[in-house]
Amino acid sequence: MPSSHSATVTALAVAVGLQDGIGGSTFATALILATIVMYDATGVRLQAGRQVEVLNQIVYGLPAEHPLAESSPLGELLGHTPPRVITGGLLGIMTSTIIYLISHSGNNT
């Protein structure tokens, strides 16, 4: 499943670039935001998800009399792999570009 966060921030950056140009501070801000979100999805959040997997395995291995033995498992779906983030980014680029082209197709006359 592609990263919806990556698709959203990439679509935002592309839309700003198409509408206002890539030389302005608005585009630079949108591009930095997209970079941070995509880095977070593949780096910090993915590693946190892997740590949750290990913690769940530790809890499953606890003896029955341990106070945490009956605790419910933590959610493991936190981050995205790089291909999912890239796919989300490409989806955002395509979506934003298509919407821009459709909205400006009648303005050429």
Secondary structure, 3 states (H helix, E strand, C coil): CCCHHHHHHHHHHHHHHHHHCCCCHHHHHHHHHHHHHHHHHHCHHHHHHHHHHHHHHHHHCCCCCCCCCCCCCCCCCCCCCHHHHHHHHHHHHHHHHHHHHHHHHHHHC
